[in-house]
């Protein structure tokens, strides 16, 4: 997902408006960069828990997206 977002960001310019497939309204390149940052942060947090031996259920219980 992060790779796809990076590709999409690479195809946008400063005046590009993006219609999301989910959610409401429009965004722009800056909004897409914010989403990419969130995705990378969540990925890294999940990986840290996996590396420390946490189970799937423990990772879910950590509620990392909140």
Backbone as a printed PyTorch tensor [residue, N CA C, xyz], in Angstrom:
tensor([[[  0.8180,  -1.1840,   0.0000],
         [  0.0000,   0.0000,   0.0000],
         [  0.8690,   1.2580,   0.0000]],

        [[  1.9600,   1.2150,   0.7570],
         [  2.8320,   2.3830,   0.7830],
         [  3.4820,   2.6020,  -0.5750]],

        [[  3.8080,   1.5110,  -1.2510],
         [  4.4070,   1.6470,  -2.5770],
         [  3.4100,   2.2690,  -3.5590]],

        [[  2.1690,   1.8150,  -3.5120],
         [  1.1320,   2.3640,  -4.3930],
         [  0.8940,   3.8400,  -4.1040]],

        [[  0.8880,   4.1980,  -2.8240],
         [  0.6900,   5.6050,  -2.4640],
         [  1.8570,   6.4420,  -2.9760]],

        [[  3.0640,   5.9140,  -2.8680],
         [  4.2290,   6.6260,  -3.3860],
         [  4.1390,   6.8520,  -4.8890]],

        [[  3.6640,   5.8490,  -5.6090],
         [  3.4890,   5.9820,  -7.0640],
         [  2.4470,   7.0520,  -7.3630]],

        [[  1.3330,   7.0110,  -6.6380],
         [  0.2730,   7.9960,  -6.8640],
         [  0.7670,   9.4130,  -6.5660]],

        [[  1.5140,   9.5630,  -5.4890],
         [  2.0590,  10.8790,  -5.1380],
         [  2.9980,  11.3640,  -6.2350]],

        [[  3.7780,  10.4500,  -6.7800],
         [  4.6990,  10.8040,  -7.8510],
         [  4.0030,  11.2860,  -9.1150]],

        [[  2.7540,  10.9300,  -9.2640],
         [  1.9890,  11.3370, -10.4500],
         [  1.1960,  12.6220, -10.2400]],

        [[  1.2550,  13.1720,  -9.0540],
         [  0.4890,  14.3890,  -8.7740],
         [  1.3890,  15.6140,  -8.8100]],

        [[  0.7730,  16.7090,  -9.1110],
         [  1.4660,  17.9910,  -9.0920],
         [  0.9020,  18.8620,  -7.9910]],

        [[  1.4200,  20.0620,  -7.8470],
         [  0.9790,  20.9420,  -6.7570],
         [ -0.4820,  21.3700,  -6.8710]],

        [[ -1.0510,  21.3220,  -8.0720],
         [ -2.4380,  21.7450,  -8.2560],
         [ -3.4000,  20.5810,  -8.4610]],

        [[ -2.9070,  19.3490,  -8.3180],
         [ -3.7390,  18.1650,  -8.5340],
         [ -4.7500,  18.0120,  -7.4110]],

        [[ -5.9770,  17.7140,  -7.7860],
         [ -7.0250,  17.3770,  -6.8140],
         [ -7.2940,  15.8870,  -6.9490]],

        [[ -7.4320,  15.2070,  -5.8230],
         [ -7.6110,  13.7660,  -5.8010],
         [ -8.9610,  13.4450,  -5.1760]],

        [[ -9.7190,  12.5730,  -5.8570],
         [-10.9910,  12.0970,  -5.3270],
         [-10.7310,  10.7260,  -4.7080]],

        [[-10.9510,  10.6240,  -3.4380],
         [-10.6870,   9.3850,  -2.7170],
         [-11.7150,   8.3200,  -3.0620]],

        [[-11.2820,   7.0880,  -3.0910],
         [-12.2000,   5.9720,  -3.2750],
         [-12.9840,   5.6780,  -2.0030]],

        [[-12.4590,   6.1300,  -0.8760],
         [-13.1080,   5.9660,   0.4230],
         [-13.0510,   7.3170,   1.1210]],

        [[-14.0460,   7.5860,   1.9070],
         [-14.0530,   8.8650,   2.6040],
         [-14.8890,   9.8860,   1.8500]],

        [[-14.7340,  11.1160,   2.2360],
         [-15.5680,  12.1780,   1.6930],
         [-14.6930,  13.2820,   1.1200]],

        [[-15.1190,  13.8250,   0.0020],
         [-14.4790,  15.0170,  -0.5300],
         [-13.2040,  14.7740,  -1.3040]],

        [[-12.4340,  15.8350,  -1.4160],
         [-11.2160,  15.8580,  -2.2060],
         [-10.0040,  15.9950,  -1.2980]],

        [[ -8.8610,  15.6580,  -1.8580],
         [ -7.6060,  15.9470,  -1.1940],
         [ -6.6310,  16.4220,  -2.2590]],

        [[ -5.4170,  16.6270,  -1.8690],
         [ -4.3900,  17.0540,  -2.8100],
         [ -3.1020,  16.3020,  -2.5020]],

        [[ -2.0370,  16.7020,  -3.1310],
         [ -0.7640,  16.0170,  -2.9480],
         [ -0.3260,  16.0370,  -1.4790]],

        [[ -0.5140,  17.1540,  -0.8150],
         [ -0.1380,  17.2540,   0.6020],
         [ -0.9500,  16.2840,   1.4590]],

        [[ -2.2270,  16.1600,   1.1530],
         [ -3.0700,  15.2080,   1.8790],
         [ -2.6070,  13.7790,   1.6740]],

        [[ -2.1910,  13.4740,   0.4500],
         [ -1.6820,  12.1380,   0.1640],
         [ -0.3700,  11.8850,   0.9060]],

        [[  0.4690,  12.9010,   1.0140],
         [  1.7190,  12.7590,   1.7660],
         [  1.4340,  12.4940,   3.2500]],

        [[  0.4020,  13.1350,   3.7790],
         [  0.0160,  12.8970,   5.1720],
         [ -0.4290,  11.4510,   5.3770]],

        [[ -1.2240,  10.9440,   4.4440],
         [ -1.6840,   9.5520,   4.5270],
         [ -0.4940,   8.6030,   4.4500]],

        [[  0.4430,   8.8750,   3.5530],
         [  1.6290,   8.0360,   3.4360],
         [  2.4110,   8.0190,   4.7410]],

        [[  2.5450,   9.1480,   5.3750],
         [  3.2470,   9.2230,   6.6550],
         [  2.5570,   8.3590,   7.7100]],

        [[  1.2380,   8.4160,   7.7600],
         [  0.4740,   7.5990,   8.7120],
         [  0.6820,   6.1190,   8.4190]],

        [[  0.6080,   5.7330,   7.1470],
         [  0.7920,   4.3270,   6.7780],
         [  2.1700,   3.8140,   7.1880]],

        [[  3.1850,   4.6030,   6.9340],
         [  4.5490,   4.2000,   7.2860],
         [  4.7110,   4.0920,   8.8020]],

        [[  4.1440,   5.0490,   9.5230],
         [  4.2170,   5.0190,  10.9800],
         [  3.5420,   3.7770,  11.5440]],

        [[  2.3500,   3.4590,  11.0410],
         [  1.6390,   2.2670,  11.5160],
         [  2.3980,   0.9970,  11.1650]],

        [[  2.9210,   0.9240,   9.9540],
         [  3.6970,  -0.2430,   9.5370],
         [  4.8750,  -0.4480,  10.4830]],

        [[  5.5730,   0.6090,  10.7870],
         [  6.7500,   0.5100,  11.6570],
         [  6.3720,   0.1010,  13.0790]],

        [[  5.2600,   0.6160,  13.5790],
         [  4.8060,   0.2480,  14.9240],
         [  4.4180,  -1.2330,  14.9960]],

        [[  3.7050,  -1.6960,  13.9790],
         [  3.3250,  -3.1100,  13.9290],
         [  4.5690,  -3.9840,  13.8580]],

        [[  5.5090,  -3.6260,  13.0120],
         [  6.7240,  -4.4230,  12.8680],
         [  7.5140,  -4.4890,  14.1700]],

        [[  7.5450,  -3.3990,  14.8950],
         [  8.2550,  -3.3710,  16.1810],
         [  7.6370,  -4.3680,  17.1580]],

        [[  6.3020,  -4.4270,  17.1920],
         [  5.6290,  -5.3820,  18.0680],
         [  5.8820,  -6.8170,  17.6150]],

        [[  5.8330,  -7.0550,  16.3210],
         [  6.1140,  -8.3960,  15.7890],
         [  7.5310,  -8.8120,  16.1490]],

        [[  8.4680,  -7.9020,  15.9640],
         [  9.8760,  -8.2050,  16.2630],
         [ 10.0980,  -8.5040,  17.7410]],

        [[  9.2450,  -7.9360,  18.5980],
         [  9.3920,  -8.1810,  20.0380],
         [  8.6420,  -9.4360,  20.4810]],

        [[  8.0540, -10.1570,  19.5160],
         [  7.4150, -11.4340,  19.8240],
         [  5.9440, -11.3780,  20.1290]],

        [[  5.3190, -10.2420,  19.9160],
         [  3.8900, -10.1310,  20.2010],
         [  3.0740, -10.9790,  19.2170]],

        [[  1.9740, -11.5090,  19.7010],
         [  1.0710, -12.3090,  18.8620],
         [  0.1740, -11.3820,  18.0370]],

        [[ -0.5200, -11.9760,  17.0890],
         [ -1.4630, -11.2250,  16.2670],
         [ -2.4920, -10.5220,  17.1440]],

        [[ -3.0550, -11.2650,  18.0910],
         [ -4.0700, -10.6820,  18.9800],
         [ -3.5070,  -9.5540,  19.8300]],

        [[ -2.2630,  -9.6880,  20.2670],
         [ -1.6280,  -8.6170,  21.0440],
         [ -1.3920,  -7.3760,  20.1990]],

        [[ -1.0230,  -7.5740,  18.9540],
         [ -0.8400,  -6.4270,  18.0490],
         [ -2.1700,  -5.7100,  17.8490]],

        [[ -3.2400,  -6.4760,  17.6270],
         [ -4.5660,  -5.8570,  17.4800],
         [ -4.9830,  -5.1360,  18.7480]],

        [[ -4.7300,  -5.7410,  19.8880],
         [ -5.1190,  -5.1450,  21.1660],
         [ -4.3600,  -3.8590,  21.4630]],

        [[ -3.2070,  -3.6840,  20.8430],
         [ -2.4150,  -2.4690,  21.0710],
         [ -3.0890,  -1.2360,  20.4880]],

        [[ -4.0640,  -1.4160,  19.6000],
         [ -4.8250,  -0.3060,  18.9970],
         [ -3.8990,   0.7950,  18.5120]],

        [[ -2.9890,   0.4240,  17.6560],
         [ -1.9440,   1.3500,  17.1900],
         [ -2.4730,   2.5080,  16.3560]],

        [[ -3.6420,   2.3690,  15.7950],
         [ -4.1780,   3.4210,  14.9350],
         [ -4.9470,   4.4860,  15.7090]],

        [[ -4.9910,   4.3660,  17.0130],
         [ -5.7620,   5.3450,  17.7900],
         [ -4.8690,   6.3590,  18.4310]]])
